[in-house]
Amino acid sequence: MAIFHFHVNIISRGAGRSIVAAAAWQNSCRLYDERYGRFSNFANKRAVAWSALILPSGAPARWEDRECFWNALQAAEIRKDAQLGRQFDVALPDELDPPDAIAVLRRFASEIFCIAGFAADLTLIEMGDTPRGKRHHGYVLIPTRPIVDGLFGQKPREWNSRGKLLEIRAAWARVLNDTFAALGSDVRVDHRSNEERGIEAAPVKHIGVARKRIAARARRGGKERI
């Protein structure tokens, strides 16, 4: 069974975060942040194998531009402590080739987020080598507000619930397992904890991309800032 990793991070202004900076970091690019009047420049920090901003139906065409979209979302939020977005950090099993990994990210975004009116910024990160080729890691960044009639609508509070998070975790596992089945592979993932599955073994700890970069840089005597 492949390792299952699914983590969500809230991008909150109250914590000093910028959604434009989060998008720039995720996509390893340079975006101008209109609210703060500066560039967030993470260009060439990591190897991005593929990225795409997917919009739901009814979104303005100008929002197809990543910089324009995230600045528009940031401007729509007035509160100093506003929750701006959710970033999903997901492991893509080594058994998936890049085209399959991209298809998984697209399907997950379309079936879970876009259908509910949310845009989804998708990124496939290329990491170390495996016997099959490069290892990949995925990110999905969504706003906390859906798009309604071409504008940002009210935040659906149910998306803050633990039940909704568990539903999304299960959906990610389902999309992965459907893909493995379609490829004729016996590999499967399970979103449930070992305790929920009746397994006494300690869970396998997944070390995220950011933590690996920080640790590597620390070994070289440097510092990493995200």
N, C-alpha and C positions, 0 to 999 in steps of 0.2 A: 504494500500500500504506500502511495506517495505521501510525503509530508504535506499537511494542510496548514497554511498560514494565512490569516485574514485579520488585519488590524485596522481600526478606524481612528483617525486623528481629527479633532475639531480645530478648525482655523478660526481663532477668536481674536477680535480687536482688543478685547479686555486683557489678553495675554501679550499684547504688543505685536500681534501678527498682522500681516498684509496678505490678502488673497492674491494680489498681483505677484508679490514676492514668492508665495507658495507655488504659483503656476510656473514662474520662471525657474525656481529650483527644481521642480518636478521634471520639467522639460529641458533642463540644462540650456536655457536660452537667456536672452536679454530683453526685458520688457520695461517700458516706461510706466512708472507709478504716478498717476496724475494727482492722487490725494496728497502724496508726500513730495511731489516735484523732483523725483530722482529716478534713476534707472536701477532696477534690480538685475544684476548681471551675474548669471551663473553659466554663461556660455562655455562649452567645452569642459565642464567639470566632470561629466560622466558620458559614457557612450550610450546615446539614445538610438535604439534600433528602429523605432517607429513611434509616431505620436499623431493624434488627431483630436480635434474638438468637434464633438457630435452634438447637434442641436435638435430639440424636439420640433415637431411641426408647429408653424405659426411664429417662430422666432424671426426677428429682423435679419435680413441678409448681412447687414454690417457686422453682426455679432459672430459671423464666421471667422473673423479675425480675432485671435486669442487675446491680444493686448486690448482691443476695443471691448471685448466681452467682459473680461475680468475687471476692467476699470469701470464699466457700466454697472456691474454688480456692486462694486465697492462704493460707488456714488449713491446707489439706492439704499444703502444702509446708513442710518443717521446716528444710532446709538453708539456711545463711546465703547461699550462692552459688547457690541454686536457679534453674534456668531455668524461668520461669513460663509463658511463652506465645510464640507467633510471630505477628507482624503482617505481613500481606502488603499491600503498597502497589502498586496497579495503576492503569494508565491506562485510561480508558474512551473509545474513539474518538468524535470529534464526530458521526460518522454515526449513533450510537445515541441515540434519544430516551430520556428518563428511564424510561418503563415498560420499554423494552428493556434498559436498563442494569441496572435492578433485577432483571429476569428472569435476566440473565447472572450477576449476583452470587449469586442464589438457587440457580441450577442448579450453578454452580461449587462452592458450599458443600455442597450436598446430595450431589453425585456424588463429591467428593473427601474431604471432612472428616466430614460427618455419617454417611455410610455406614461410616466407620471408627471411629465412636463419639465423635467430637469435636464439641463445641458450636462454633458460629461466630457471632461478633458482626460484623454487616455494616453498613457505613456508606457512603452516597452523598453526597459533598460537592459543593456547587454553587460553581463558580468564575466566571471571566470570561465575557464574551459571545463568541459566534461568529455567523456568518451564519445558522446554524440555530437559534440560541437560546443557552442557558447551556452552558458547558463543565462536565463532571463528572469527578470523581476517586473512586476506590473504595478502601476498606480492608476487610480481613478479619482479625479477631483471633481466634486459637484458643488454647486451653490446650495445654500439652505433654502433658497426661494425658487419655486418653479416658475416657468414662463407662462403667463396667461394673457391671451390677446395681445401678444407682442411686447408685454411689459412684465416686470418681476412682480409676482403675486404674493399673497400672504404665506407665511411659513406654516406648513402643515405640522402641528405639534406632535402628531403620532410618530413622526420620524425621529423624535428624541427618545422614544421608548426602547426599553430593552427587548421587548417583543419584536419590534421592527428590525432591530439589529440582528437578532437571531434569525429572522425571516430572510434577511439579505445574506447572511452567512450560509444558510442552507441553500439559497439560490446559487451562490457561487460554486458550492460543491456540486450541485445538480448540473450546472453548465459544464463544469470540468468532466464529470462522469459521463454525461451525454456525448461529449467529444471523444473521450476514450473509447466508448462503445462504438461510435461511428467509425473510428479508426481501426476497430478490431483488436483493441488492446485490452488486457485483463487488469490493467492498472486502475485503481480507484482511490478516491480521497473520502474522508469522513469528517464533517464539520463538528461532530460531537466530541466532547472531552473523553479521556480514557475512563473517567469515573462513570460518565453517562453510558458508556459502552460496556461497562463491567470489566474493564481491564485494570489490573493492579499496577502495571508498570508506570514509571514516571513518564510524563509527557516529554517528547523531544522538543528541545528549545530551538526556535528559529531565530537567528540573528539577522536583523534587518540590514538593508543596504547602507543606511546612514551610519549605523553603529559599526559596521565593518570598516567604513571609510575613516571614521573617527579613531578606531583602534589602530588601524594601519598608520595613520598620520601621527598618532601618539608614539608609536614605536620609533618613528623617524625623528621624534623630538619636536614636532610641530603642533599646531592647534587647528582645529576644524570648527568653523562656525556655520550654522544653518539658519 
